[in-house]
């Protein structure tokens, strides 16, 4: 760790003393000495690490330590030797959060592997192929060594009653471990989300060198865990970073959840990001859809989900982009309808039926996009007609005012001439 010049040690000590007063003795002493040890750690520093204290705390999900450091005035935007900030550390933590309990994961993999071997043996029991039976029987040898099963030299000597009992035990253990891994992952994710929220509220505004990739990791995990409040806070606090994040998410299928969540939580689709000359997220979506339509097959349909979410929030496309999407959507729909009609002639296999269902689903989504764009096109035409009418009325009004002004001026000139003439007549 660096020597922490950005942290007020006096403030940290006062926080420690405050715990002695406000909490019960046992709990307060524990917390107080925690503050003392943290002060020693920050004062001496760790020469083996080139990270800031806050970065380290965020990287390992130490939420209490993060809270203490922020309260003590730690710089939430301080960068480490690799030019990364505590926000980037949160992304790295969330990326690895489910793998924190290595022992549980390793045991789960062993159990699943053993269940797979038992299934192979069950297949061997009904197989008539001697070579296949002997080849699969090797699974029993491996199981016997691990679970002390009775010795058997050939498949028919296996004690199936004992093996079925083992299968039941392993299945129950597998379900228990899976549940435990899920709960552990959820707790780890919750820590990461809370740290991310605390950093944003404390004024963190940068992820470091790989801004968009780190932010997309956090938002993708948040979207999968339905943390819409956190996504909304990210959009509110860092609107430009949110747009950069969305543009990355549009390009990669595995980030579709993040892209859809950002769109549905009210991101400003008109922003271009850090560079004004860059494309807007809407333009990225248009280009991505065009590439999808021009591809050989329609396997990556993530761009359809993104466009549907844009339709749901009534996104306003540029005229040229609207024409481009409408053209591409109609072309893709016609091609898919033709493929479905052809497939129905030979719809014999499971895979043919599955492919047809998938294509019909895409056709349905494309129809939604086409209907929205047709409606938007009509509305745009009506708006243009209205604007043109208002413009014509404004020009007519200006022209009338100019004519009235000219007539008024002419009348004033005529009045002046008549007055001069009357004056001359009176003098004569």
C-alpha positions as CSV (number, residue, x, y, z in Angstrom):
1,X,0.0,0.0,0.0
2,X,1.0,3.6,-0.5
3,X,1.6,5.9,2.4
4,X,-1.9,7.2,2.9
5,X,-1.5,11.0,2.8
6,X,-5.1,11.3,1.7
7,X,-6.4,9.8,4.9
8,X,-6.9,11.9,8.0
9,X,-5.3,9.7,10.8
10,X,-6.8,12.0,13.5
11,X,-10.3,11.5,12.1
12,X,-9.7,7.8,12.0
13,X,-8.6,7.8,15.7
14,X,-11.7,9.8,16.6
15,X,-13.9,7.3,14.7
16,X,-12.2,4.6,16.8
17,X,-12.9,6.4,20.1
18,X,-16.5,7.0,19.1
19,X,-17.1,3.3,18.9
20,X,-15.9,3.0,22.6
21,X,-18.6,5.4,23.7
22,X,-21.5,4.3,21.6
23,X,-21.3,0.4,21.7
24,X,-21.2,-2.2,24.4
25,X,-17.7,-3.0,25.9
26,X,-16.9,-6.2,24.1
27,X,-18.1,-5.0,20.7
28,X,-16.5,-1.6,21.1
29,X,-13.1,-2.9,22.1
30,X,-13.1,-5.2,19.0
31,X,-13.9,-2.3,16.7
32,X,-11.5,0.1,18.5
33,X,-8.5,-2.3,18.1
34,X,-9.6,-2.8,14.5
35,X,-9.2,1.0,13.9
36,X,-5.8,0.9,15.7
37,X,-4.5,-2.0,13.5
38,X,-5.8,-0.2,10.4
39,X,-4.0,3.0,11.4
40,X,-0.7,1.0,11.8
41,X,-1.3,-0.7,8.4
42,X,-1.9,2.7,6.8
43,X,1.1,4.4,8.5
44,X,3.7,1.7,7.8
45,X,2.4,0.6,4.4
46,X,2.9,-2.7,2.6
47,X,5.9,-2.6,0.3
48,X,4.8,-5.7,-1.5
49,X,1.6,-3.9,-2.8
50,X,1.4,-1.0,-5.2
51,X,-2.4,-0.5,-4.5
52,X,-4.1,2.2,-2.4
53,X,-5.8,1.0,0.8
54,X,-9.2,1.7,-0.6
55,X,-8.4,-0.2,-3.8
56,X,-7.3,-3.3,-1.7
57,X,-10.4,-3.1,0.5
58,X,-12.8,-2.9,-2.5
59,X,-10.9,-5.7,-4.3
60,X,-11.5,-8.1,-1.5
61,X,-15.0,-7.0,-0.6
62,X,-14.1,-5.6,2.8
63,X,-17.1,-3.4,3.2
64,X,-16.4,-2.3,6.8
65,X,-12.9,-1.3,5.8
66,X,-14.2,0.6,2.8
67,X,-16.7,2.5,5.0
68,X,-14.0,3.4,7.5
69,X,-11.6,4.6,4.8
70,X,-14.2,6.8,3.1
71,X,-15.2,8.3,6.4
72,X,-11.6,9.0,7.1
73,X,-11.3,11.0,3.9
74,X,-9.7,8.5,1.5
75,X,-9.5,9.6,-2.1
76,X,-12.1,7.5,-3.9
77,X,-10.5,8.4,-7.3
78,X,-6.9,7.6,-6.3
79,X,-5.2,5.3,-8.9
80,X,-2.8,2.4,-8.3
81,X,0.3,1.6,-10.2
82,X,-1.8,0.1,-13.1
83,X,-3.8,3.3,-13.3
84,X,-7.0,1.7,-11.9
85,X,-9.3,3.2,-9.2
86,X,-11.4,1.6,-6.4
87,X,-14.3,1.4,-8.9
88,X,-12.2,-0.9,-11.1
89,X,-11.4,-3.0,-8.0
90,X,-15.2,-3.5,-7.4
91,X,-15.5,-4.8,-11.0
92,X,-12.7,-7.3,-10.4
93,X,-14.3,-8.4,-7.1
94,X,-17.7,-8.9,-8.7
95,X,-16.1,-10.8,-11.6
96,X,-14.5,-13.3,-9.2
97,X,-17.1,-13.2,-6.4
98,X,-18.8,-16.6,-7.0
99,X,-15.4,-18.3,-7.0
100,X,-14.5,-17.1,-3.5
101,X,-15.2,-20.4,-1.7
102,X,-12.8,-22.6,-3.6
103,X,-13.2,-25.6,-1.2
104,X,-17.0,-25.7,-1.8
105,X,-16.6,-25.3,-5.5
106,X,-14.0,-28.1,-5.7
107,X,-16.2,-30.5,-3.7
108,X,-19.2,-29.6,-5.9
109,X,-17.1,-30.5,-9.1
110,X,-16.0,-33.8,-7.5
111,X,-19.6,-34.7,-6.7
112,X,-20.9,-33.8,-10.2
113,X,-18.0,-35.8,-11.7
114,X,-18.9,-38.9,-9.6
115,X,-22.6,-38.6,-10.6
116,X,-21.6,-38.5,-14.2
117,X,-19.5,-41.7,-13.8
118,X,-22.5,-43.4,-12.2
119,X,-24.7,-42.4,-15.1
120,X,-22.1,-43.9,-17.5
121,X,-22.2,-47.1,-15.5
122,X,-26.0,-47.2,-15.7
123,X,-25.7,-47.0,-19.4
124,X,-23.2,-49.8,-19.3
125,X,-25.6,-52.0,-17.4
126,X,-28.1,-52.0,-20.4
127,X,-25.4,-52.0,-23.1
128,X,-24.7,-55.2,-25.1
129,X,-21.4,-53.9,-26.5
130,X,-18.7,-55.7,-24.6
131,X,-16.0,-53.3,-25.6
132,X,-18.1,-50.3,-24.6
133,X,-19.0,-52.0,-21.3
134,X,-15.4,-52.6,-20.4
135,X,-14.4,-49.1,-21.4
136,X,-17.1,-47.5,-19.3
137,X,-16.4,-49.9,-16.4
138,X,-13.3,-48.0,-15.7
139,X,-15.6,-45.4,-14.1
140,X,-16.4,-47.9,-11.3
141,X,-12.7,-48.4,-10.5
142,X,-12.3,-44.7,-9.9
143,X,-15.5,-44.5,-7.8
144,X,-14.4,-47.6,-5.8
145,X,-11.2,-45.9,-4.7
146,X,-12.9,-42.7,-3.6
147,X,-16.0,-44.2,-1.9
148,X,-14.8,-47.6,-0.7
149,X,-17.2,-49.6,-2.9
150,X,-17.1,-53.4,-3.0
151,X,-14.5,-54.8,-5.4
152,X,-15.8,-55.9,-8.9
153,X,-13.8,-57.2,-11.8
154,X,-16.6,-56.9,-14.5
155,X,-19.8,-54.9,-14.9
156,X,-22.1,-57.8,-13.8
157,X,-20.3,-58.1,-10.4
158,X,-21.2,-54.5,-9.5
159,X,-23.3,-54.1,-6.3
160,X,-26.0,-51.9,-7.9
161,X,-27.9,-51.5,-4.6
162,X,-24.8,-49.9,-3.0
163,X,-24.3,-47.8,-6.1
164,X,-27.9,-46.5,-6.2
165,X,-27.6,-45.6,-2.5
166,X,-24.3,-43.7,-3.3
167,X,-26.1,-41.9,-6.2
168,X,-28.9,-40.8,-3.9
169,X,-26.4,-39.4,-1.3
170,X,-24.3,-37.6,-4.0
171,X,-27.5,-36.1,-5.5
172,X,-28.5,-34.7,-2.1
173,X,-25.0,-33.4,-1.5
174,X,-24.9,-31.8,-5.0
175,X,-28.2,-30.0,-4.4
176,X,-27.0,-28.8,-1.0
177,X,-23.6,-27.6,-2.3
178,X,-25.3,-25.8,-5.3
179,X,-27.6,-24.0,-2.9
180,X,-24.7,-23.0,-0.7
181,X,-22.7,-21.8,-3.7
182,X,-25.6,-19.7,-4.8
183,X,-26.2,-18.2,-1.4
184,X,-22.4,-17.5,-1.0
185,X,-22.4,-15.8,-4.4
186,X,-25.4,-13.7,-3.6
187,X,-23.8,-12.5,-0.3
188,X,-20.6,-11.7,-2.2
189,X,-22.4,-9.8,-4.9
190,X,-24.4,-7.8,-2.3
191,X,-21.1,-6.7,-0.7
192,X,-19.8,-5.6,-4.1
193,X,-23.0,-3.7,-4.9
194,X,-22.9,-1.9,-1.6
195,X,-19.3,-0.9,-2.1
196,X,-20.0,0.3,-5.6
197,X,-22.9,2.4,-4.3
198,X,-20.8,3.9,-1.4
199,X,-18.0,4.9,-3.9
200,X,-20.5,6.6,-6.3
201,X,-22.1,8.5,-3.4
202,X,-18.7,9.5,-2.2
203,X,-17.9,11.1,-5.5
204,X,-16.0,8.4,-7.5
205,X,-16.1,9.2,-11.2
206,X,-13.5,7.1,-12.9
207,X,-12.6,3.4,-13.4
208,X,-9.1,4.1,-14.7
209,X,-7.6,2.9,-17.9
210,X,-10.4,0.4,-18.9
211,X,-13.4,2.5,-18.0
212,X,-16.1,0.9,-20.3
213,X,-15.0,-2.7,-19.7
214,X,-15.0,-2.4,-15.9
215,X,-18.3,-0.5,-15.8
216,X,-19.9,-3.1,-18.2
217,X,-18.8,-5.9,-15.8
218,X,-20.5,-4.3,-12.8
219,X,-23.7,-3.4,-14.7
220,X,-24.0,-6.8,-16.3
221,X,-23.8,-8.5,-12.8
222,X,-26.2,-5.9,-11.4
223,X,-28.7,-6.5,-14.3
224,X,-28.6,-10.3,-13.7
225,X,-29.4,-9.7,-10.0
226,X,-32.1,-7.1,-10.9
227,X,-30.4,-4.2,-9.1
228,X,-32.2,-1.5,-11.1
229,X,-31.7,1.1,-8.3
230,X,-27.9,0.7,-8.6
231,X,-28.0,1.0,-12.4
232,X,-30.1,4.1,-12.1
233,X,-27.7,5.6,-9.6
234,X,-24.8,4.8,-12.0
235,X,-26.6,6.6,-14.9
236,X,-27.4,9.6,-12.6
237,X,-23.9,10.0,-11.2
238,X,-21.8,9.1,-14.3
239,X,-24.0,9.8,-17.4
240,X,-21.0,9.9,-19.8
241,X,-19.5,6.7,-18.4
242,X,-22.9,5.1,-18.6
243,X,-23.1,5.9,-22.4
244,X,-19.6,4.5,-23.0
245,X,-20.7,1.4,-21.1
246,X,-23.8,1.0,-23.2
247,X,-21.9,1.3,-26.5
248,X,-19.6,-1.5,-25.3
249,X,-22.6,-3.6,-24.2
250,X,-24.3,-3.3,-27.6
251,X,-21.3,-4.8,-29.4
252,X,-21.0,-8.0,-27.2
253,X,-23.8,-10.6,-26.9
254,X,-22.7,-11.7,-23.4
255,X,-23.5,-8.1,-22.2
256,X,-27.0,-8.0,-23.6
257,X,-28.6,-7.9,-20.1
258,X,-26.5,-4.9,-19.2
259,X,-27.4,-3.0,-22.4
260,X,-31.2,-3.7,-21.9
261,X,-31.0,-2.6,-18.2
262,X,-29.2,0.6,-19.0
263,X,-31.8,1.5,-21.7
264,X,-34.8,0.6,-19.5
265,X,-33.4,2.6,-16.6
266,X,-33.4,5.9,-18.5
267,X,-30.0,6.4,-20.0
268,X,-29.6,9.5,-22.2
269,X,-29.4,8.0,-25.7
270,X,-28.5,11.3,-27.3
271,X,-25.1,11.5,-25.6
272,X,-22.0,10.5,-27.6
273,X,-19.7,9.8,-24.7
274,X,-16.3,11.4,-23.9
275,X,-15.7,12.4,-27.5
276,X,-18.4,14.6,-29.2
277,X,-17.4,13.1,-32.6
278,X,-18.2,9.5,-31.4
279,X,-21.4,7.7,-32.3
280,X,-24.4,7.7,-30.0
281,X,-25.7,4.4,-28.6
282,X,-28.6,4.6,-31.1
283,X,-26.2,4.8,-34.0
284,X,-24.2,1.8,-32.6
285,X,-27.5,-0.2,-32.4
286,X,-28.3,0.7,-36.0
287,X,-24.9,-0.4,-37.2
288,X,-25.0,-3.6,-35.2
289,X,-28.4,-4.5,-36.6
290,X,-27.2,-3.8,-40.2
291,X,-24.3,-6.2,-39.6
292,X,-26.6,-8.8,-38.1
293,X,-28.9,-8.7,-41.2
294,X,-26.0,-8.9,-43.6
295,X,-24.5,-11.9,-41.8
296,X,-24.8,-15.4,-43.2
297,X,-27.1,-16.7,-40.5
298,X,-29.3,-15.3,-37.7
299,X,-27.7,-17.0,-34.7
300,X,-26.6,-14.0,-32.6
301,X,-30.0,-12.3,-31.9
302,X,-28.8,-10.1,-29.0
303,X,-29.2,-7.0,-31.2
304,X,-32.9,-7.8,-31.6
305,X,-33.3,-7.7,-27.8
306,X,-31.6,-4.4,-27.6
307,X,-33.7,-2.9,-30.4
308,X,-36.9,-4.2,-28.7
309,X,-35.8,-2.4,-25.5
310,X,-35.3,0.8,-27.5
311,X,-38.8,0.4,-29.0
312,X,-40.2,-0.1,-25.5
313,X,-38.7,3.2,-24.3
314,X,-39.9,5.0,-27.5
315,X,-36.4,5.9,-28.6
316,X,-36.2,8.6,-31.2
317,X,-34.0,7.6,-34.2
318,X,-32.6,9.9,-36.8
319,X,-34.5,9.9,-40.1
320,X,-31.7,8.1,-42.0
321,X,-31.2,5.5,-39.3
322,X,-35.0,4.9,-39.2
323,X,-35.0,4.2,-42.9
324,X,-32.0,1.9,-42.6
325,X,-33.5,-0.2,-39.8
326,X,-36.9,-0.4,-41.4
327,X,-35.3,-1.6,-44.7
328,X,-33.1,-4.1,-42.9
329,X,-35.9,-5.4,-40.7
330,X,-38.2,-6.0,-43.6
331,X,-35.4,-7.8,-45.5
332,X,-34.6,-10.0,-42.5
333,X,-38.3,-10.8,-41.9
334,X,-38.9,-11.8,-45.5
335,X,-35.8,-14.0,-45.5
336,X,-36.8,-15.7,-42.3
337,X,-40.4,-16.2,-43.4
338,X,-39.1,-17.9,-46.5
339,X,-36.8,-20.2,-44.5
340,X,-39.6,-21.1,-42.1
341,X,-42.0,-21.9,-45.0
342,X,-39.2,-24.1,-46.6
343,X,-38.4,-25.8,-43.3
344,X,-42.1,-26.8,-42.7
345,X,-42.0,-28.9,-45.8
346,X,-39.4,-31.1,-44.2
347,X,-40.2,-30.7,-40.5
348,X,-39.3,-34.2,-39.4
349,X,-36.6,-33.9,-36.8
350,X,-36.4,-32.3,-33.4
351,X,-33.8,-29.9,-34.6
352,X,-35.9,-28.7,-37.5
353,X,-38.8,-28.0,-35.2
354,X,-36.6,-26.2,-32.7
355,X,-35.0,-24.0,-35.5
356,X,-38.5,-23.1,-36.8
357,X,-39.7,-22.0,-33.4
358,X,-36.6,-19.9,-32.9
359,X,-37.0,-18.2,-36.3
360,X,-40.7,-17.6,-35.7
361,X,-39.8,-15.9,-32.4
362,X,-37.4,-13.6,-34.3
363,X,-40.0,-12.8,-36.9
364,X,-42.4,-11.8,-34.1
365,X,-39.8,-9.4,-32.7
366,X,-39.0,-8.0,-36.1
367,X,-42.7,-7.3,-36.6
368,X,-42.7,-5.3,-33.4
369,X,-39.7,-3.3,-34.6
370,X,-41.3,-2.7,-38.1
371,X,-44.6,-1.6,-36.6
372,X,-42.9,0.8,-34.2
373,X,-40.8,2.3,-37.0
374,X,-43.7,2.6,-39.4
375,X,-45.7,4.4,-36.7
376,X,-42.6,6.6,-35.9
377,X,-42.2,7.3,-39.6
378,X,-45.8,8.5,-39.9
379,X,-45.5,10.6,-36.7
380,X,-42.3,12.1,-38.1
381,X,-44.0,12.9,-41.4
382,X,-46.9,14.5,-39.5
383,X,-44.5,16.5,-37.4
384,X,-42.6,17.7,-40.5
385,X,-45.9,18.7,-42.1
386,X,-46.9,20.6,-39.0
387,X,-43.5,22.3,-38.7
388,X,-43.7,23.2,-42.4
389,X,-47.3,24.6,-41.9
390,X,-46.1,26.6,-38.9
391,X,-43.2,27.9,-40.9
392,X,-45.4,29.0,-43.8
393,X,-47.8,30.7,-41.3
394,X,-44.9,32.4,-39.6
395,X,-43.5,33.6,-43.0
396,X,-47.0,34.8,-44.0
397,X,-47.4,36.6,-40.7
398,X,-44.0,38.3,-41.2
399,X,-44.9,39.3,-44.7
400,X,-48.2,40.8,-43.6
401,X,-46.4,42.7,-40.8
402,X,-43.9,44.0,-43.4
403,X,-46.7,45.1,-45.7
404,X,-48.5,46.8,-42.9
405,X,-45.3,48.5,-41.9
406,X,-44.7,49.7,-45.4
407,X,-48.3,51.0,-45.7
408,X,-48.0,52.8,-42.4
409,X,-44.7,54.4,-43.5
410,X,-46.3,55.5,-46.8
411,X,-49.3,57.0,-45.0
412,X,-47.0,58.9,-42.7
413,X,-45.0,60.3,-45.7
414,X,-48.3,61.2,-47.4
415,X,-49.5,62.9,-44.2
416,X,-46.3,64.9,-43.9
417,X,-46.6,66.1,-47.6
418,X,-50.3,67.1,-47.1
419,X,-49.4,69.1,-43.9
420,X,-46.6,70.9,-45.8
421,X,-49.0,71.6,-48.7
422,X,-51.6,73.0,-46.3
423,X,-49.0,75.2,-44.6
424,X,-47.9,76.7,-48.0
425,X,-51.6,77.3,-48.9
426,X,-52.2,79.1,-45.6
427,X,-49.1,81.3,-46.0
428,X,-50.1,82.3,-49.5
